């Protein structure tokens, strides 16, 4: 399968955003509130996987401070799962973050996203805490040292 990867250190153009939104909606449903949050962030990194010109996977995050980056949203379209796309997106994000000078990457997930939780743990993340979000859902907080 011919998959290309691309990164953006700012919000991508509208065509890419629309393609990300399509995958996001397939996975998470809901609205495009994530886009407003993305626009409000100063230092962002968007990694995408493309099949032809269509986004099939994405990983989006932003700086929490000078050394800590928050890996916020990510996913792979259901028809392209189990091809290593999510793992490659994570690998590329972490390589980019090291080059950008970050020392720690943090993420949050939920038990219902078990495959993501397991992938994070396999890739060296530690569970550092939990919290209840504004909807009353339990979030698992993970961190990985990049240095």
C-alpha angles and dihedrals in degrees: 000000000000107000124167125200127212136177135208125195090198135032109304123235120282094261092057092043091053090050091049089048090056092055091042091053092048091054105033105017114204130089137318094261088126090068093059090050091049091052090053095057122094104203113035137164121199118187118187138184116216132197104193101323096325122103108235097171140012144186118197129183146149141210118274090186138330095296105023124072124190115220096208115169134015144147148145126234109258095244091057099048122119093035095099094256096131092047092050092048090052092047092050093045091053093047090050092047092052090050089050091054102254117146102189134035119200130191139170128215140164131239090248088065089060096154090057091047092051093045090052092050092047089051094056104270118144124212104242101173150320135243139184111240128217090273092054094253122139113243123197113217117212133181136189128193111230097195 
